């Protein structure tokens, strides 16, 4: 996984970075809130380890902006002792897990691996396939008829949700929840825009079309029924 650590204690950040690197992850670090936020959108990590007490901008505010701007990375917050209420707030604000300080490196690595497994949804690293479409969740790569298809991170997320349950129709609201982690009031037209883009990239020029719309119901990736 690509992992971003946002932690202002330099020594701790270094230890974390080394431990996760040894486990085969690609790690970048940031020591301040604003810098961390910038790195999150630049590096597009799969997971962010986020300290709550940060200079410049605290971790909770960083988390809020990540989610508000649709960042899909899993987030694990690090809480100092006595910040139980922050832990709850953090989980409500879209964090996936938390780890109270002090913690052992082994525990951190184990939690990170657990989050990584959860993130894929299938629990397996085998690519998902429908007809000639292959979606490699682990490496976030898509191929159709042997051709690599270049998707933006969010386009990939939408496609992944659909492909993980082929034949099932997802409403716009449901897709919003799954991809943007929002429960309501998100501009669901955004979903339409992403579906249009996915159609262009995944279906256009290929046979048969795999992305389907059922009016008033939603979207699905599935093989068309034979007449
Ligand atoms: Ca701190």
Boltz pocket constraint, residues with backbone or C-beta under 6 A from the ligand:
constraints:
  - pocket:
      binder: B
      contacts: [[A, 7], [A, 8], [A, 9], [A, 51], [A, 52], [A, 53], [A, 54]]
      max_distance: 6.0
